[in-house]
Amino acid sequence: MIELAKKYDWLLMDIKGNLVEPEFREVAKLIKDSNSYKFLKDPLKFLTDLGEGRIKIE
């Protein structure tokens, strides 16, 4: 996807509307800020934070 975005001069956008250039480091930052990554990294902490309102589902 990153290569296609570079080829066609696209920007990439996450579900929150954040735009980044099609560079691996920029995309990696978006991934690390995502709820999906937080869940995969530590499901119990994610669910606890979700239940206590520290994380919002969008």
PyMOL Python script that loads the backbone (N, CA, C, O; Angstrom):
from pymol import cmd

cmd.read_pdbstr("""\
ATOM      1  N   MET A   1       0.822  -1.178   0.000  1.00  0.00           N
ATOM      2  CA  MET A   1       0.000   0.000   0.000  1.00  0.00           C
ATOM      3  C   MET A   1       0.876   1.255   0.000  1.00  0.00           C
ATOM      4  O   MET A   1       0.574   2.237  -0.678  1.00  0.00           O
ATOM      5  N   ILE A   2       1.946   1.206   0.758  1.00  0.00           N
ATOM      6  CA  ILE A   2       2.844   2.359   0.809  1.00  0.00           C
ATOM      7  C   ILE A   2       3.445   2.615  -0.575  1.00  0.00           C
ATOM      8  O   ILE A   2       3.555   3.764  -1.003  1.00  0.00           O
ATOM      9  N   GLU A   3       3.828   1.557  -1.263  1.00  0.00           N
ATOM     10  CA  GLU A   3       4.407   1.717  -2.599  1.00  0.00           C
ATOM     11  C   GLU A   3       3.392   2.287  -3.583  1.00  0.00           C
ATOM     12  O   GLU A   3       3.742   3.124  -4.415  1.00  0.00           O
ATOM     13  N   LEU A   4       2.156   1.850  -3.500  1.00  0.00           N
ATOM     14  CA  LEU A   4       1.108   2.416  -4.366  1.00  0.00           C
ATOM     15  C   LEU A   4       0.900   3.895  -4.062  1.00  0.00           C
ATOM     16  O   LEU A   4       0.763   4.711  -4.973  1.00  0.00           O
ATOM     17  N   ALA A   5       0.878   4.233  -2.785  1.00  0.00           N
ATOM     18  CA  ALA A   5       0.696   5.631  -2.393  1.00  0.00           C
ATOM     19  C   ALA A   5       1.844   6.494  -2.907  1.00  0.00           C
ATOM     20  O   ALA A   5       1.623   7.622  -3.348  1.00  0.00           O
ATOM     21  N   LYS A   6       3.060   5.973  -2.853  1.00  0.00           N
ATOM     22  CA  LYS A   6       4.202   6.724  -3.394  1.00  0.00           C
ATOM     23  C   LYS A   6       4.072   6.892  -4.908  1.00  0.00           C
ATOM     24  O   LYS A   6       4.298   7.977  -5.443  1.00  0.00           O
ATOM     25  N   LYS A   7       3.709   5.818  -5.584  1.00  0.00           N
ATOM     26  CA  LYS A   7       3.608   5.831  -7.044  1.00  0.00           C
ATOM     27  C   LYS A   7       2.578   6.851  -7.524  1.00  0.00           C
ATOM     28  O   LYS A   7       2.814   7.558  -8.504  1.00  0.00           O
ATOM     29  N   TYR A   8       1.449   6.929  -6.843  1.00  0.00           N
ATOM     30  CA  TYR A   8       0.369   7.815  -7.287  1.00  0.00           C
ATOM     31  C   TYR A   8       0.279   9.114  -6.493  1.00  0.00           C
ATOM     32  O   TYR A   8      -0.693   9.858  -6.616  1.00  0.00           O
ATOM     33  N   ASP A   9       1.293   9.381  -5.682  1.00  0.00           N
ATOM     34  CA  ASP A   9       1.385  10.627  -4.918  1.00  0.00           C
ATOM     35  C   ASP A   9       0.170  10.830  -4.005  1.00  0.00           C
ATOM     36  O   ASP A   9      -0.441  11.898  -3.982  1.00  0.00           O
ATOM     37  N   TRP A  10      -0.158   9.779  -3.258  1.00  0.00           N
ATOM     38  CA  TRP A  10      -1.277   9.828  -2.326  1.00  0.00           C
ATOM     39  C   TRP A  10      -0.790  10.127  -0.919  1.00  0.00           C
ATOM     40  O   TRP A  10       0.387   9.948  -0.607  1.00  0.00           O
ATOM     41  N   LEU A  11      -1.704  10.584  -0.073  1.00  0.00           N
ATOM     42  CA  LEU A  11      -1.497  10.630   1.363  1.00  0.00           C
ATOM     43  C   LEU A  11      -2.278   9.467   1.959  1.00  0.00           C
ATOM     44  O   LEU A  11      -3.243   8.994   1.358  1.00  0.00           O
ATOM     45  N   LEU A  12      -1.879   9.015   3.100  1.00  0.00           N
ATOM     46  CA  LEU A  12      -2.575   7.935   3.790  1.00  0.00           C
ATOM     47  C   LEU A  12      -3.291   8.510   5.004  1.00  0.00           C
ATOM     48  O   LEU A  12      -2.786   9.424   5.656  1.00  0.00           O
ATOM     49  N   MET A  13      -4.479   7.967   5.309  1.00  0.00           N
ATOM     50  CA  MET A  13      -5.277   8.488   6.404  1.00  0.00           C
ATOM     51  C   MET A  13      -5.746   7.345   7.296  1.00  0.00           C
ATOM     52  O   MET A  13      -6.144   6.285   6.812  1.00  0.00           O
ATOM     53  N   ASP A  14      -5.691   7.578   8.609  1.00  0.00           N
ATOM     54  CA  ASP A  14      -6.223   6.581   9.538  1.00  0.00           C
ATOM     55  C   ASP A  14      -7.693   6.868   9.810  1.00  0.00           C
ATOM     56  O   ASP A  14      -8.256   7.822   9.273  1.00  0.00           O
ATOM     57  N   ILE A  15      -8.308   6.044  10.640  1.00  0.00           N
ATOM     58  CA  ILE A  15      -9.736   6.167  10.921  1.00  0.00           C
ATOM     59  C   ILE A  15     -10.082   7.470  11.655  1.00  0.00           C
ATOM     60  O   ILE A  15     -11.225   7.927  11.613  1.00  0.00           O
ATOM     61  N   LYS A  16      -9.099   8.057  12.318  1.00  0.00           N
ATOM     62  CA  LYS A  16      -9.315   9.313  13.040  1.00  0.00           C
ATOM     63  C   LYS A  16      -9.151  10.535  12.146  1.00  0.00           C
ATOM     64  O   LYS A  16      -9.392  11.660  12.586  1.00  0.00           O
ATOM     65  N   GLY A  17      -8.746  10.329  10.906  1.00  0.00           N
ATOM     66  CA  GLY A  17      -8.569  11.438   9.971  1.00  0.00           C
ATOM     67  C   GLY A  17      -7.165  12.008   9.922  1.00  0.00           C
ATOM     68  O   GLY A  17      -6.940  13.025   9.267  1.00  0.00           O
ATOM     69  N   ASN A  18      -6.219  11.381  10.597  1.00  0.00           N
ATOM     70  CA  ASN A  18      -4.829  11.833  10.562  1.00  0.00           C
ATOM     71  C   ASN A  18      -4.208  11.454   9.220  1.00  0.00           C
ATOM     72  O   ASN A  18      -4.292  10.302   8.797  1.00  0.00           O
ATOM     73  N   LEU A  19      -3.591  12.417   8.559  1.00  0.00           N
ATOM     74  CA  LEU A  19      -2.946  12.195   7.269  1.00  0.00           C
ATOM     75  C   LEU A  19      -1.436  12.105   7.431  1.00  0.00           C
ATOM     76  O   LEU A  19      -0.840  12.833   8.224  1.00  0.00           O
ATOM     77  N   VAL A  20      -0.826  11.204   6.671  1.00  0.00           N
ATOM     78  CA  VAL A  20       0.632  11.077   6.682  1.00  0.00           C
ATOM     79  C   VAL A  20       1.135  10.829   5.268  1.00  0.00           C
ATOM     80  O   VAL A  20       0.396  10.364   4.400  1.00  0.00           O
ATOM     81  N   GLU A  21       2.390  11.145   5.057  1.00  0.00           N
ATOM     82  CA  GLU A  21       3.067  10.821   3.805  1.00  0.00           C
ATOM     83  C   GLU A  21       3.250   9.307   3.742  1.00  0.00           C
ATOM     84  O   GLU A  21       3.299   8.653   4.784  1.00  0.00           O
ATOM     85  N   PRO A  22       3.350   8.748   2.563  1.00  0.00           N
ATOM     86  CA  PRO A  22       3.521   7.291   2.447  1.00  0.00           C
ATOM     87  C   PRO A  22       4.954   6.840   2.746  1.00  0.00           C
ATOM     88  O   PRO A  22       5.660   6.342   1.869  1.00  0.00           O
ATOM     89  N   GLU A  23       5.356   7.023   3.974  1.00  0.00           N
ATOM     90  CA  GLU A  23       6.671   6.602   4.453  1.00  0.00           C
ATOM     91  C   GLU A  23       6.458   5.636   5.604  1.00  0.00           C
ATOM     92  O   GLU A  23       5.577   5.845   6.438  1.00  0.00           O
ATOM     93  N   PHE A  24       7.252   4.589   5.653  1.00  0.00           N
ATOM     94  CA  PHE A  24       7.071   3.544   6.662  1.00  0.00           C
ATOM     95  C   PHE A  24       7.038   4.103   8.078  1.00  0.00           C
ATOM     96  O   PHE A  24       6.178   3.718   8.870  1.00  0.00           O
ATOM     97  N   ARG A  25       7.945   4.990   8.406  1.00  0.00           N
ATOM     98  CA  ARG A  25       8.013   5.529   9.778  1.00  0.00           C
ATOM     99  C   ARG A  25       6.744   6.287  10.154  1.00  0.00           C
ATOM    100  O   ARG A  25       6.269   6.194  11.286  1.00  0.00           O
ATOM    101  N   GLU A  26       6.200   7.035   9.201  1.00  0.00           N
ATOM    102  CA  GLU A  26       4.973   7.787   9.462  1.00  0.00           C
ATOM    103  C   GLU A  26       3.781   6.846   9.665  1.00  0.00           C
ATOM    104  O   GLU A  26       2.970   7.041  10.570  1.00  0.00           O
ATOM    105  N   VAL A  27       3.690   5.837   8.819  1.00  0.00           N
ATOM    106  CA  VAL A  27       2.611   4.855   8.934  1.00  0.00           C
ATOM    107  C   VAL A  27       2.755   4.069  10.236  1.00  0.00           C
ATOM    108  O   VAL A  27       1.758   3.778  10.897  1.00  0.00           O
ATOM    109  N   ALA A  28       3.967   3.730  10.601  1.00  0.00           N
ATOM    110  CA  ALA A  28       4.205   2.994  11.844  1.00  0.00           C
ATOM    111  C   ALA A  28       3.728   3.792  13.057  1.00  0.00           C
ATOM    112  O   ALA A  28       3.198   3.215  14.006  1.00  0.00           O
ATOM    113  N   LYS A  29       3.913   5.114  13.032  1.00  0.00           N
ATOM    114  CA  LYS A  29       3.440   5.956  14.137  1.00  0.00           C
ATOM    115  C   LYS A  29       1.926   5.860  14.269  1.00  0.00           C
ATOM    116  O   LYS A  29       1.405   5.752  15.379  1.00  0.00           O
ATOM    117  N   LEU A  30       1.213   5.898  13.136  1.00  0.00           N
ATOM    118  CA  LEU A  30      -0.244   5.788  13.176  1.00  0.00           C
ATOM    119  C   LEU A  30      -0.674   4.428  13.720  1.00  0.00           C
ATOM    120  O   LEU A  30      -1.616   4.326  14.506  1.00  0.00           O
ATOM    121  N   ILE A  31       0.021   3.410  13.296  1.00  0.00           N
ATOM    122  CA  ILE A  31      -0.322   2.055  13.761  1.00  0.00           C
ATOM    123  C   ILE A  31      -0.125   1.940  15.269  1.00  0.00           C
ATOM    124  O   ILE A  31      -0.975   1.387  15.968  1.00  0.00           O
ATOM    125  N   LYS A  32       0.989   2.458  15.769  1.00  0.00           N
ATOM    126  CA  LYS A  32       1.263   2.362  17.209  1.00  0.00           C
ATOM    127  C   LYS A  32       0.280   3.164  18.044  1.00  0.00           C
ATOM    128  O   LYS A  32       0.098   2.865  19.224  1.00  0.00           O
ATOM    129  N   ASP A  33      -0.358   4.175  17.464  1.00  0.00           N
ATOM    130  CA  ASP A  33      -1.356   4.968  18.176  1.00  0.00           C
ATOM    131  C   ASP A  33      -2.760   4.380  18.054  1.00  0.00           C
ATOM    132  O   ASP A  33      -3.695   4.878  18.682  1.00  0.00           O
ATOM    133  N   SER A  34      -2.914   3.341  17.265  1.00  0.00           N
ATOM    134  CA  SER A  34      -4.247   2.778  17.018  1.00  0.00           C
ATOM    135  C   SER A  34      -4.727   1.903  18.168  1.00  0.00           C
ATOM    136  O   SER A  34      -3.930   1.315  18.899  1.00  0.00           O
ATOM    137  N   ASN A  35      -6.039   1.831  18.310  1.00  0.00           N
ATOM    138  CA  ASN A  35      -6.627   0.954  19.324  1.00  0.00           C
ATOM    139  C   ASN A  35      -6.325  -0.506  19.017  1.00  0.00           C
ATOM    140  O   ASN A  35      -6.143  -1.303  19.937  1.00  0.00           O
ATOM    141  N   SER A  36      -6.271  -0.864  17.758  1.00  0.00           N
ATOM    142  CA  SER A  36      -5.977  -2.254  17.383  1.00  0.00           C
ATOM    143  C   SER A  36      -4.607  -2.672  17.912  1.00  0.00           C
ATOM    144  O   SER A  36      -4.455  -3.757  18.473  1.00  0.00           O
ATOM    145  N   TYR A  37      -3.621  -1.812  17.731  1.00  0.00           N
ATOM    146  CA  TYR A  37      -2.269  -2.122  18.205  1.00  0.00           C
ATOM    147  C   TYR A  37      -2.245  -2.211  19.731  1.00  0.00           C
ATOM    148  O   TYR A  37      -1.625  -3.110  20.299  1.00  0.00           O
ATOM    149  N   LYS A  38      -2.925  -1.270  20.386  1.00  0.00           N
ATOM    150  CA  LYS A  38      -2.965  -1.287  21.852  1.00  0.00           C
ATOM    151  C   LYS A  38      -3.583  -2.587  22.360  1.00  0.00           C
ATOM    152  O   LYS A  38      -3.116  -3.162  23.343  1.00  0.00           O
ATOM    153  N   PHE A  39      -4.645  -3.048  21.677  1.00  0.00           N
ATOM    154  CA  PHE A  39      -5.282  -4.298  22.081  1.00  0.00           C
ATOM    155  C   PHE A  39      -4.345  -5.482  21.883  1.00  0.00           C
ATOM    156  O   PHE A  39      -4.217  -6.330  22.766  1.00  0.00           O
ATOM    157  N   LEU A  40      -3.690  -5.542  20.728  1.00  0.00           N
ATOM    158  CA  LEU A  40      -2.794  -6.667  20.452  1.00  0.00           C
ATOM    159  C   LEU A  40      -1.591  -6.685  21.388  1.00  0.00           C
ATOM    160  O   LEU A  40      -1.107  -7.753  21.763  1.00  0.00           O
ATOM    161  N   LYS A  41      -1.116  -5.512  21.759  1.00  0.00           N
ATOM    162  CA  LYS A  41       0.053  -5.414  22.632  1.00  0.00           C
ATOM    163  C   LYS A  41      -0.276  -5.885  24.059  1.00  0.00           C
ATOM    164  O   LYS A  41       0.512  -6.607  24.669  1.00  0.00           O
ATOM    165  N   ASP A  42      -1.432  -5.479  24.586  1.00  0.00           N
ATOM    166  CA  ASP A  42      -1.805  -5.843  25.956  1.00  0.00           C
ATOM    167  C   ASP A  42      -3.332  -5.817  26.076  1.00  0.00           C
ATOM    168  O   ASP A  42      -3.905  -4.806  26.482  1.00  0.00           O
ATOM    169  N   PRO A  43      -3.989  -6.925  25.724  1.00  0.00           N
ATOM    170  CA  PRO A  43      -5.459  -6.950  25.714  1.00  0.00           C
ATOM    171  C   PRO A  43      -6.100  -6.617  27.068  1.00  0.00           C
ATOM    172  O   PRO A  43      -7.107  -5.911  27.118  1.00  0.00           O
ATOM    173  N   LEU A  44      -5.529  -7.113  28.147  1.00  0.00           N
ATOM    174  CA  LEU A  44      -6.110  -6.856  29.469  1.00  0.00           C
ATOM    175  C   LEU A  44      -6.061  -5.366  29.809  1.00  0.00           C
ATOM    176  O   LEU A  44      -7.053  -4.804  30.271  1.00  0.00           O
ATOM    177  N   LYS A  45      -4.915  -4.728  29.584  1.00  0.00           N
ATOM    178  CA  LYS A  45      -4.792  -3.291  29.852  1.00  0.00           C
ATOM    179  C   LYS A  45      -5.735  -2.503  28.959  1.00  0.00           C
ATOM    180  O   LYS A  45      -6.379  -1.557  29.413  1.00  0.00           O
ATOM    181  N   PHE A  46      -5.821  -2.890  27.684  1.00  0.00           N
ATOM    182  CA  PHE A  46      -6.710  -2.195  26.763  1.00  0.00           C
ATOM    183  C   PHE A  46      -8.153  -2.269  27.260  1.00  0.00           C
ATOM    184  O   PHE A  46      -8.843  -1.251  27.312  1.00  0.00           O
ATOM    185  N   LEU A  47      -8.611  -3.465  27.623  1.00  0.00           N
ATOM    186  CA  LEU A  47      -9.990  -3.625  28.072  1.00  0.00           C
ATOM    187  C   LEU A  47     -10.245  -2.900  29.393  1.00  0.00           C
ATOM    188  O   LEU A  47     -11.326  -2.349  29.601  1.00  0.00           O
ATOM    189  N   THR A  48      -9.266  -2.900  30.274  1.00  0.00           N
ATOM    190  CA  THR A  48      -9.392  -2.156  31.528  1.00  0.00           C
ATOM    191  C   THR A  48      -9.500  -0.663  31.249  1.00  0.00           C
ATOM    192  O   THR A  48     -10.378   0.009  31.789  1.00  0.00           O
ATOM    193  N   ASP A  49      -8.605  -0.140  30.402  1.00  0.00           N
ATOM    194  CA  ASP A  49      -8.642   1.281  30.044  1.00  0.00           C
ATOM    195  C   ASP A  49      -9.945   1.646  29.340  1.00  0.00           C
ATOM    196  O   ASP A  49     -10.493   2.726  29.562  1.00  0.00           O
ATOM    197  N   LEU A  50     -10.433   0.762  28.507  1.00  0.00           N
ATOM    198  CA  LEU A  50     -11.693   0.986  27.804  1.00  0.00           C
ATOM    199  C   LEU A  50     -12.848   1.059  28.807  1.00  0.00           C
ATOM    200  O   LEU A  50     -13.687   1.957  28.736  1.00  0.00           O
ATOM    201  N   GLY A  51     -12.881   0.121  29.725  1.00  0.00           N
ATOM    202  CA  GLY A  51     -13.931   0.103  30.741  1.00  0.00           C
ATOM    203  C   GLY A  51     -13.917   1.307  31.657  1.00  0.00           C
ATOM    204  O   GLY A  51     -14.961   1.743  32.142  1.00  0.00           O
ATOM    205  N   GLU A  52     -12.729   1.845  31.893  1.00  0.00           N
ATOM    206  CA  GLU A  52     -12.605   3.005  32.784  1.00  0.00           C
ATOM    207  C   GLU A  52     -12.639   4.335  32.039  1.00  0.00           C
ATOM    208  O   GLU A  52     -12.463   5.391  32.646  1.00  0.00           O
ATOM    209  N   GLY A  53     -12.865   4.288  30.720  1.00  0.00           N
ATOM    210  CA  GLY A  53     -13.029   5.503  29.932  1.00  0.00           C
ATOM    211  C   GLY A  53     -11.751   6.181  29.472  1.00  0.00           C
ATOM    212  O   GLY A  53     -11.802   7.289  28.938  1.00  0.00           O
ATOM    213  N   ARG A  54     -10.608   5.540  29.667  1.00  0.00           N
ATOM    214  CA  ARG A  54      -9.337   6.145  29.227  1.00  0.00           C
ATOM    215  C   ARG A  54      -9.130   5.969  27.724  1.00  0.00           C
ATOM    216  O   ARG A  54      -8.350   6.697  27.110  1.00  0.00           O
ATOM    217  N   ILE A  55      -9.830   5.003  27.140  1.00  0.00           N
ATOM    218  CA  ILE A  55      -9.770   4.765  25.702  1.00  0.00           C
ATOM    219  C   ILE A  55     -11.173   4.839  25.155  1.00  0.00           C
ATOM    220  O   ILE A  55     -12.110   4.301  25.745  1.00  0.00           O
ATOM    221  N   LYS A  56     -11.320   5.510  24.018  1.00  0.00           N
ATOM    222  CA  LYS A  56     -12.627   5.619  23.367  1.00  0.00           C
ATOM    223  C   LYS A  56     -12.588   4.871  22.043  1.00  0.00           C
ATOM    224  O   LYS A  56     -11.595   4.922  21.318  1.00  0.00           O
ATOM    225  N   ILE A  57     -13.665   4.186  21.739  1.00  0.00           N
ATOM    226  CA  ILE A  57     -13.802   3.493  20.468  1.00  0.00           C
ATOM    227  C   ILE A  57     -14.426   4.468  19.475  1.00  0.00           C
ATOM    228  O   ILE A  57     -15.441   5.102  19.760  1.00  0.00           O
ATOM    229  N   GLU A  58     -13.811   4.573  18.329  1.00  0.00           N
ATOM    230  CA  GLU A  58     -14.330   5.478  17.298  1.00  0.00           C
ATOM    231  C   GLU A  58     -14.894   4.719  16.149  1.00  0.00           C
ATOM    232  O   GLU A  58     -15.375   5.321  15.189  1.00  0.00           O
TER     233      GLU A  58
END
""", "prot")
cmd.dss("prot")
cmd.show_as("cartoon", "prot")
cmd.util.cbc("prot")
cmd.orient("prot")
